[in-house]
Amino acid sequence: MSNRTRGFSYERRRLAQIKKEGGWGLRSYASKGPIDIIYIDKKGIAHLEQLKFSSRGKPRISSAEKERLMSFANKWNGSSAVISIILKEAYKQPKEVRLNG
């Protein structure tokens, strides 16, 4: 299974979890932008997330991609939107790294 397939699968599982918890969301088309999913939780707070999944070892993000995400997140400082990277290692709970305010 390719990394792309695993990533897509994790995005779908993450959105299913969000919907189960009372939120609503959608995937970014082909993950071409700085974020993978956008959702609104049951409290009405917007979340924009970049998801990283690894079935072996720790999920990785390049320093260039992390820098691009930090630049994107800085544009949202002071807003009620939450910009995060979600790191998911197989068989473990996801870890959220918040990037803005």
N, CA, C and O atoms as CSV, one atom per row, in Angstrom:
chain,resi,resn,atom,element,x,y,z
A,1,MET,N,N,0.852,-1.168,0.000
A,1,MET,CA,C,0.000,0.000,0.000
A,1,MET,C,C,0.902,1.238,0.000
A,1,MET,O,O,1.840,1.333,0.792
A,2,SER,N,N,0.614,2.156,-0.873
A,2,SER,CA,C,1.453,3.351,-0.987
A,2,SER,C,C,1.169,4.323,0.154
A,2,SER,O,O,0.134,4.238,0.816
A,3,ASN,N,N,2.107,5.254,0.376
A,3,ASN,CA,C,1.911,6.291,1.393
A,3,ASN,C,C,0.669,7.111,1.092
A,3,ASN,O,O,-0.047,7.514,2.008
A,4,ARG,N,N,0.412,7.359,-0.176
A,4,ARG,CA,C,-0.752,8.142,-0.582
A,4,ARG,C,C,-2.049,7.464,-0.145
A,4,ARG,O,O,-2.972,8.114,0.347
A,5,THR,N,N,-2.099,6.153,-0.334
A,5,THR,CA,C,-3.289,5.401,0.055
A,5,THR,C,C,-3.461,5.416,1.563
A,5,THR,O,O,-4.576,5.587,2.058
A,6,ARG,N,N,-2.363,5.239,2.306
A,6,ARG,CA,C,-2.438,5.265,3.767
A,6,ARG,C,C,-2.879,6.639,4.252
A,6,ARG,O,O,-3.695,6.748,5.168
A,7,GLY,N,N,-2.341,7.684,3.639
A,7,GLY,CA,C,-2.714,9.046,4.020
A,7,GLY,C,C,-4.177,9.312,3.768
A,7,GLY,O,O,-4.862,9.883,4.617
A,8,PHE,N,N,-4.666,8.904,2.612
A,8,PHE,CA,C,-6.075,9.073,2.263
A,8,PHE,C,C,-6.953,8.307,3.253
A,8,PHE,O,O,-7.976,8.814,3.713
A,9,SER,N,N,-6.545,7.095,3.572
A,9,SER,CA,C,-7.295,6.259,4.505
A,9,SER,C,C,-7.347,6.918,5.885
A,9,SER,O,O,-8.400,6.928,6.523
A,10,TYR,N,N,-6.228,7.467,6.348
A,10,TYR,CA,C,-6.219,8.125,7.653
A,10,TYR,C,C,-7.086,9.381,7.635
A,10,TYR,O,O,-7.775,9.665,8.616
A,11,GLU,N,N,-7.063,10.132,6.545
A,11,GLU,CA,C,-7.914,11.321,6.437
A,11,GLU,C,C,-9.385,10.924,6.554
A,11,GLU,O,O,-10.155,11.593,7.243
A,12,ARG,N,N,-9.772,9.855,5.894
A,12,ARG,CA,C,-11.163,9.384,5.965
A,12,ARG,C,C,-11.527,8.930,7.375
A,12,ARG,O,O,-12.625,9.214,7.856
A,13,ARG,N,N,-10.607,8.223,8.042
A,13,ARG,CA,C,-10.865,7.782,9.416
A,13,ARG,C,C,-10.968,8.977,10.362
A,13,ARG,O,O,-11.813,8.989,11.257
A,14,ARG,N,N,-10.116,9.975,10.170
A,14,ARG,CA,C,-10.141,11.180,11.016
A,14,ARG,C,C,-11.476,11.909,10.847
A,14,ARG,O,O,-12.078,12.331,11.835
A,15,LEU,N,N,-11.940,12.060,9.607
A,15,LEU,CA,C,-13.228,12.721,9.375
A,15,LEU,C,C,-14.388,11.917,9.961
A,15,LEU,O,O,-15.344,12.500,10.473
A,16,ALA,N,N,-14.318,10.598,9.893
A,16,ALA,CA,C,-15.369,9.763,10.487
A,16,ALA,C,C,-15.404,9.975,12.003
A,16,ALA,O,O,-16.480,10.053,12.595
A,17,GLN,N,N,-14.242,10.067,12.621
A,17,GLN,CA,C,-14.165,10.324,14.063
A,17,GLN,C,C,-14.770,11.689,14.399
A,17,GLN,O,O,-15.519,11.814,15.368
A,18,ILE,N,N,-14.451,12.698,13.609
A,18,ILE,CA,C,-14.969,14.052,13.822
A,18,ILE,C,C,-16.495,14.052,13.720
A,18,ILE,O,O,-17.173,14.651,14.554
A,19,LYS,N,N,-17.029,13.389,12.706
A,19,LYS,CA,C,-18.483,13.325,12.523
A,19,LYS,C,C,-19.142,12.581,13.675
A,19,LYS,O,O,-20.225,12.960,14.122
A,20,LYS,N,N,-18.501,11.533,14.156
A,20,LYS,CA,C,-19.019,10.770,15.290
A,20,LYS,C,C,-19.092,11.642,16.543
A,20,LYS,O,O,-19.982,11.462,17.374
A,21,GLU,N,N,-18.152,12.591,16.681
A,21,GLU,CA,C,-18.100,13.486,17.838
A,21,GLU,C,C,-18.990,14.717,17.660
A,21,GLU,O,O,-18.990,15.601,18.517
A,22,GLY,N,N,-19.747,14.790,16.562
A,22,GLY,CA,C,-20.693,15.880,16.370
A,22,GLY,C,C,-20.210,17.011,15.481
A,22,GLY,O,O,-20.888,18.032,15.367
A,23,GLY,N,N,-19.063,16.856,14.854
A,23,GLY,CA,C,-18.533,17.882,13.957
A,23,GLY,C,C,-18.894,17.607,12.506
A,23,GLY,O,O,-19.572,16.629,12.192
A,24,TRP,N,N,-18.431,18.485,11.629
A,24,TRP,CA,C,-18.641,18.346,10.199
A,24,TRP,C,C,-17.375,18.790,9.493
A,24,TRP,O,O,-16.791,19.810,9.859
A,25,GLY,N,N,-16.939,18.044,8.491
A,25,GLY,CA,C,-15.713,18.429,7.806
A,25,GLY,C,C,-15.600,17.873,6.411
A,25,GLY,O,O,-16.468,17.139,5.939
A,26,LEU,N,N,-14.498,18.239,5.749
A,26,LEU,CA,C,-14.219,17.766,4.405
A,26,LEU,C,C,-12.718,17.729,4.162
A,26,LEU,O,O,-11.934,18.389,4.844
A,27,ARG,N,N,-12.345,16.930,3.161
A,27,ARG,CA,C,-10.939,16.800,2.769
A,27,ARG,C,C,-10.593,17.858,1.743
A,27,ARG,O,O,-11.434,18.275,0.947
A,28,SER,N,N,-9.347,18.282,1.773
A,28,SER,CA,C,-8.826,19.169,0.743
A,28,SER,C,C,-8.559,18.316,-0.495
A,28,SER,O,O,-8.007,17.221,-0.384
A,29,TYR,N,N,-8.944,18.802,-1.663
A,29,TYR,CA,C,-8.782,18.039,-2.896
A,29,TYR,C,C,-7.331,17.627,-3.104
A,29,TYR,O,O,-6.453,18.482,-3.223
A,30,ALA,N,N,-7.076,16.339,-3.146
A,30,ALA,CA,C,-5.764,15.743,-3.425
A,30,ALA,C,C,-4.665,16.244,-2.497
A,30,ALA,O,O,-3.481,16.062,-2.782
A,31,SER,N,N,-5.046,16.873,-1.389
A,31,SER,CA,C,-4.079,17.390,-0.404
A,31,SER,C,C,-3.003,18.251,-1.055
A,31,SER,O,O,-1.831,18.162,-0.692
A,32,LYS,N,N,-3.393,19.074,-2.005
A,32,LYS,CA,C,-2.429,19.919,-2.720
A,32,LYS,C,C,-2.034,21.160,-1.932
A,32,LYS,O,O,-0.971,21.729,-2.178
A,33,GLY,N,N,-2.857,21.585,-1.002
A,33,GLY,CA,C,-2.567,22.796,-0.228
A,33,GLY,C,C,-1.821,22.477,1.055
A,33,GLY,O,O,-1.351,21.355,1.244
A,34,PRO,N,N,-1.714,23.449,1.924
A,34,PRO,CA,C,-0.980,23.243,3.175
A,34,PRO,C,C,-1.748,22.410,4.201
A,34,PRO,O,O,-1.164,21.982,5.197
A,35,ILE,N,N,-3.038,22.172,3.981
A,35,ILE,CA,C,-3.827,21.395,4.936
A,35,ILE,C,C,-4.505,20.224,4.235
A,35,ILE,O,O,-4.726,20.246,3.024
A,36,ASP,N,N,-4.831,19.199,5.026
A,36,ASP,CA,C,-5.495,18.012,4.489
A,36,ASP,C,C,-7.002,18.028,4.739
A,36,ASP,O,O,-7.787,17.666,3.863
A,37,ILE,N,N,-7.397,18.448,5.936
A,37,ILE,CA,C,-8.830,18.483,6.243
A,37,ILE,C,C,-9.210,19.795,6.917
A,37,ILE,O,O,-8.402,20.439,7.586
A,38,ILE,N,N,-10.462,20.159,6.714
A,38,ILE,CA,C,-11.056,21.332,7.342
A,38,ILE,C,C,-12.323,20.840,8.022
A,38,ILE,O,O,-13.127,20.135,7.412
A,39,TYR,N,N,-12.501,21.209,9.282
A,39,TYR,CA,C,-13.742,20.816,9.937
A,39,TYR,C,C,-14.163,21.820,10.991
A,39,TYR,O,O,-13.365,22.629,11.466
A,40,ILE,N,N,-15.440,21.747,11.345
A,40,ILE,CA,C,-16.020,22.564,12.403
A,40,ILE,C,C,-16.458,21.596,13.495
A,40,ILE,O,O,-17.240,20.680,13.241
A,41,ASP,N,N,-15.956,21.798,14.703
A,41,ASP,CA,C,-16.346,20.898,15.786
A,41,ASP,C,C,-17.734,21.258,16.302
A,41,ASP,O,O,-18.339,22.227,15.844
A,42,LYS,N,N,-18.235,20.481,17.251
A,42,LYS,CA,C,-19.602,20.700,17.739
A,42,LYS,C,C,-19.766,22.014,18.489
A,42,LYS,O,O,-20.892,22.455,18.716
A,43,LYS,N,N,-18.645,22.656,18.884
A,43,LYS,CA,C,-18.700,23.962,19.542
A,43,LYS,C,C,-18.679,25.107,18.536
A,43,LYS,O,O,-18.811,26.270,18.918
A,44,GLY,N,N,-18.514,24.785,17.245
A,44,GLY,CA,C,-18.489,25.807,16.204
A,44,GLY,C,C,-17.111,26.370,15.913
A,44,GLY,O,O,-17.002,27.391,15.234
A,45,ILE,N,N,-16.060,25.739,16.404
A,45,ILE,CA,C,-14.691,26.198,16.167
A,45,ILE,C,C,-14.142,25.521,14.913
A,45,ILE,O,O,-14.248,24.305,14.752
A,46,ALA,N,N,-13.552,26.328,14.027
A,46,ALA,CA,C,-12.969,25.812,12.788
A,46,ALA,C,C,-11.584,25.227,13.071
A,46,ALA,O,O,-10.813,25.781,13.854
A,47,HIS,N,N,-11.284,24.109,12.428
A,47,HIS,CA,C,-9.986,23.443,12.544
A,47,HIS,C,C,-9.458,23.181,11.144
A,47,HIS,O,O,-10.193,22.713,10.274
A,48,LEU,N,N,-8.192,23.480,10.928
A,48,LEU,CA,C,-7.514,23.180,9.669
A,48,LEU,C,C,-6.319,22.312,10.032
A,48,LEU,O,O,-5.452,22.740,10.795
A,49,GLU,N,N,-6.261,21.101,9.495
A,49,GLU,CA,C,-5.237,20.158,9.931
A,49,GLU,C,C,-4.443,19.566,8.768
A,49,GLU,O,O,-4.979,19.285,7.696
A,50,GLN,N,N,-3.166,19.388,9.017
A,50,GLN,CA,C,-2.270,18.622,8.162
A,50,GLN,C,C,-2.082,17.294,8.886
A,50,GLN,O,O,-1.674,17.285,10.048
A,51,LEU,N,N,-2.367,16.177,8.230
A,51,LEU,CA,C,-2.275,14.865,8.862
A,51,LEU,C,C,-1.052,14.116,8.371
A,51,LEU,O,O,-0.757,14.098,7.176
A,52,LYS,N,N,-0.351,13.504,9.296
A,52,LYS,CA,C,0.795,12.659,8.966
A,52,LYS,C,C,0.598,11.314,9.645
A,52,LYS,O,O,0.377,11.248,10.854
A,53,PHE,N,N,0.678,10.242,8.863
A,53,PHE,CA,C,0.467,8.893,9.373
A,53,PHE,C,C,1.650,8.019,8.993
A,53,PHE,O,O,2.200,8.138,7.898
A,54,SER,N,N,2.037,7.135,9.913
A,54,SER,CA,C,3.083,6.170,9.616
A,54,SER,C,C,2.698,4.824,10.210
A,54,SER,O,O,2.333,4.737,11.382
A,55,SER,N,N,2.779,3.789,9.409
A,55,SER,CA,C,2.502,2.443,9.920
A,55,SER,C,C,3.756,1.820,10.512
A,55,SER,O,O,3.688,0.799,11.197
A,56,ARG,N,N,4.898,2.436,10.246
A,56,ARG,CA,C,6.186,1.960,10.788
A,56,ARG,C,C,6.943,3.150,11.355
A,56,ARG,O,O,7.314,4.060,10.614
A,57,GLY,N,N,7.168,3.150,12.623
A,57,GLY,CA,C,7.933,4.239,13.229
A,57,GLY,C,C,7.119,5.507,13.364
A,57,GLY,O,O,5.891,5.496,13.290
A,58,LYS,N,N,7.834,6.599,13.563
A,58,LYS,CA,C,7.179,7.884,13.777
A,58,LYS,C,C,6.867,8.570,12.455
A,58,LYS,O,O,7.643,8.481,11.504
A,59,PRO,N,N,5.713,9.262,12.398
A,59,PRO,CA,C,5.399,10.013,11.184
A,59,PRO,C,C,6.375,11.164,11.012
A,59,PRO,O,O,6.827,11.755,11.992
A,60,ARG,N,N,6.698,11.479,9.768
A,60,ARG,CA,C,7.693,12.519,9.496
A,60,ARG,C,C,7.078,13.659,8.705
A,60,ARG,O,O,6.130,13.489,7.938
A,61,ILE,N,N,7.662,14.823,8.925
A,61,ILE,CA,C,7.305,15.999,8.148
A,61,ILE,C,C,8.608,16.727,7.844
A,61,ILE,O,O,9.422,16.951,8.741
A,62,SER,N,N,8.805,17.092,6.594
A,62,SER,CA,C,10.048,17.757,6.219
A,62,SER,C,C,10.089,19.150,6.821
A,62,SER,O,O,9.048,19.742,7.107
A,63,SER,N,N,11.284,19.668,7.010
A,63,SER,CA,C,11.418,21.017,7.573
A,63,SER,C,C,10.837,22.065,6.621
A,63,SER,O,O,10.303,23.079,7.071
A,64,ALA,N,N,10.935,21.830,5.319
A,64,ALA,CA,C,10.370,22.772,4.347
A,64,ALA,C,C,8.840,22.803,4.460
A,64,ALA,O,O,8.228,23.871,4.424
A,65,GLU,N,N,8.235,21.621,4.597
A,65,GLU,CA,C,6.781,21.570,4.731
A,65,GLU,C,C,6.338,22.172,6.054
A,65,GLU,O,O,5.330,22.876,6.109
A,66,LYS,N,N,7.081,21.902,7.118
A,66,LYS,CA,C,6.734,22.474,8.420
A,66,LYS,C,C,6.835,23.995,8.385
A,66,LYS,O,O,5.999,24.686,8.967
A,67,GLU,N,N,7.848,24.516,7.708
A,67,GLU,CA,C,8.008,25.967,7.571
A,67,GLU,C,C,6.831,26.566,6.784
A,67,GLU,O,O,6.316,27.624,7.145
A,68,ARG,N,N,6.418,25.894,5.728
A,68,ARG,CA,C,5.283,26.357,4.927
A,68,ARG,C,C,3.996,26.360,5.768
A,68,ARG,O,O,3.177,27.273,5.661
A,69,LEU,N,N,3.833,25.334,6.597
A,69,LEU,CA,C,2.664,25.273,7.480
A,69,LEU,C,C,2.697,26.370,8.541
A,69,LEU,O,O,1.663,26.962,8.851
A,70,MET,N,N,3.876,26.644,9.099
A,70,MET,CA,C,4.002,27.710,10.104
A,70,MET,C,C,3.651,29.060,9.487
A,70,MET,O,O,2.981,29.877,10.118
A,71,SER,N,N,4.098,29.295,8.265
A,71,SER,CA,C,3.780,30.537,7.570
A,71,SER,C,C,2.268,30.645,7.349
A,71,SER,O,O,1.685,31.712,7.541
A,72,PHE,N,N,1.644,29.554,6.950
A,72,PHE,CA,C,0.199,29.517,6.766
A,72,PHE,C,C,-0.513,29.785,8.093
A,72,PHE,O,O,-1.462,30.567,8.141
A,73,ALA,N,N,-0.060,29.142,9.165
A,73,ALA,CA,C,-0.689,29.292,10.480
A,73,ALA,C,C,-0.565,30.713,11.006
A,73,ALA,O,O,-1.482,31.211,11.660
A,74,ASN,N,N,0.553,31.371,10.730
A,74,ASN,CA,C,0.755,32.742,11.205
A,74,ASN,C,C,-0.288,33.704,10.634
A,74,ASN,O,O,-0.619,34.708,11.265
A,75,LYS,N,N,-0.798,33.403,9.455
A,75,LYS,CA,C,-1.844,34.241,8.858
A,75,LYS,C,C,-3.149,34.146,9.634
A,75,LYS,O,O,-4.001,35.027,9.516
A,76,TRP,N,N,-3.320,33.094,10.422
A,76,TRP,CA,C,-4.551,32.854,11.170
A,76,TRP,C,C,-4.434,33.256,12.637
A,76,TRP,O,O,-5.388,33.067,13.392
A,77,ASN,N,N,-3.295,33.805,13.066
A,77,ASN,CA,C,-3.151,34.229,14.457
A,77,ASN,C,C,-4.208,35.266,14.792
A,77,ASN,O,O,-4.497,36.154,13.991
A,78,GLY,N,N,-4.774,35.149,15.965
A,78,GLY,CA,C,-5.812,36.078,16.387
A,78,GLY,C,C,-7.209,35.676,15.956
A,78,GLY,O,O,-8.186,36.308,16.356
A,79,SER,N,N,-7.318,34.625,15.139
A,79,SER,CA,C,-8.648,34.170,14.721
A,79,SER,C,C,-9.068,33.001,15.615
A,79,SER,O,O,-8.273,32.503,16.413
A,80,SER,N,N,-10.297,32.579,15.477
A,80,SER,CA,C,-10.771,31.451,16.284
A,80,SER,C,C,-10.456,30.105,15.629
A,80,SER,O,O,-10.778,29.059,16.193
A,81,ALA,N,N,-9.835,30.116,14.458
A,81,ALA,CA,C,-9.489,28.866,13.776
A,81,ALA,C,C,-8.249,28.244,14.425
A,81,ALA,O,O,-7.340,28.952,14.859
A,82,VAL,N,N,-8.230,26.928,14.483
A,82,VAL,CA,C,-7.109,26.185,15.044
A,82,VAL,C,C,-6.369,25.505,13.899
A,82,VAL,O,O,-6.956,24.713,13.162
A,83,ILE,N,N,-5.082,25.811,13.748
A,83,ILE,CA,C,-4.248,25.196,12.715
A,83,ILE,C,C,-3.326,24.193,13.416
A,83,ILE,O,O,-2.615,24.555,14.354
A,84,SER,N,N,-3.336,22.933,12.965
A,84,SER,CA,C,-2.587,21.885,13.652
A,84,SER,C,C,-1.981,20.888,12.677
A,84,SER,O,O,-2.422,20.748,11.536
A,85,ILE,N,N,-0.957,20.203,13.163
A,85,ILE,CA,C,-0.436,19.002,12.510
A,85,ILE,C,C,-0.858,17.852,13.418
A,85,ILE,O,O,-0.657,17.907,14.631
A,86,ILE,N,N,-1.436,16.823,12.837
A,86,ILE,CA,C,-1.824,15.637,13.590
A,86,ILE,C,C,-0.862,14.521,13.194
A,86,ILE,O,O,-0.812,14.123,12.030
A,87,LEU,N,N,-0.106,14.022,14.155
A,87,LEU,CA,C,0.857,12.954,13.923
A,87,LEU,C,C,0.280,11.658,14.471
A,87,LEU,O,O,-0.016,11.555,15.662
A,88,LYS,N,N,0.122,10.669,13.595
A,88,LYS,CA,C,-0.486,9.406,14.001
A,88,LYS,C,C,0.445,8.260,13.683
A,88,LYS,O,O,0.762,7.996,12.523
A,89,GLU,N,N,0.875,7.587,14.726
A,89,GLU,CA,C,1.687,6.393,14.590
A,89,GLU,C,C,0.752,5.193,14.724
A,89,GLU,O,O,-0.180,5.222,15.529
A,90,ALA,N,N,0.989,4.147,13.951
A,90,ALA,CA,C,0.112,2.971,13.969
A,90,ALA,C,C,-0.071,2.459,15.396
A,90,ALA,O,O,0.884,2.380,16.168
A,91,TYR,N,N,-1.296,2.121,15.726
A,91,TYR,CA,C,-1.669,1.537,17.010
A,91,TYR,C,C,-1.473,2.475,18.204
A,91,TYR,O,O,-1.470,2.015,19.346
A,92,LYS,N,N,-1.311,3.769,17.965
A,92,LYS,CA,C,-1.174,4.741,19.047
A,92,LYS,C,C,-2.162,5.873,18.837
A,92,LYS,O,O,-2.664,6.065,17.730
A,93,GLN,N,N,-2.442,6.617,19.881
A,93,GLN,CA,C,-3.318,7.770,19.802
A,93,GLN,C,C,-2.635,8.875,19.006
A,93,GLN,O,O,-1.417,9.028,19.093
A,94,PRO,N,N,-3.402,9.657,18.224
A,94,PRO,CA,C,-2.804,10.777,17.480
A,94,PRO,C,C,-2.322,11.870,18.429
A,94,PRO,O,O,-2.887,12.079,19.503
A,95,LYS,N,N,-1.269,12.557,18.009
A,95,LYS,CA,C,-0.740,13.699,18.763
A,95,LYS,C,C,-0.972,14.955,17.957
A,95,LYS,O,O,-0.649,15.011,16.771
A,96,GLU,N,N,-1.535,15.971,18.604
A,96,GLU,CA,C,-1.809,17.242,17.934
A,96,GLU,C,C,-0.718,18.237,18.280
A,96,GLU,O,O,-0.385,18.431,19.449
A,97,VAL,N,N,-0.163,18.870,17.245
A,97,VAL,CA,C,0.808,19.941,17.423
A,97,VAL,C,C,0.148,21.217,16.873
A,97,VAL,O,O,0.014,21.384,15.661
A,98,ARG,N,N,-0.257,22.104,17.778
A,98,ARG,CA,C,-0.933,23.325,17.365
A,98,ARG,C,C,0.084,24.336,16.844
A,98,ARG,O,O,1.130,24.543,17.459
A,99,LEU,N,N,-0.225,24.962,15.711
A,99,LEU,CA,C,0.729,25.853,15.063
A,99,LEU,C,C,0.415,27.332,15.234
A,99,LEU,O,O,1.293,28.165,15.011
A,100,ASN,N,N,-0.797,27.683,15.619
A,100,ASN,CA,C,-1.116,29.104,15.757
A,100,ASN,C,C,-1.612,29.411,17.158
A,100,ASN,O,O,-2.054,28.529,17.895
A,101,GLY,N,N,-1.525,30.700,17.506
A,101,GLY,CA,C,-1.939,31.329,18.738
A,101,GLY,C,C,-2.424,30.486,19.815
A,101,GLY,O,O,-2.784,30.991,20.878
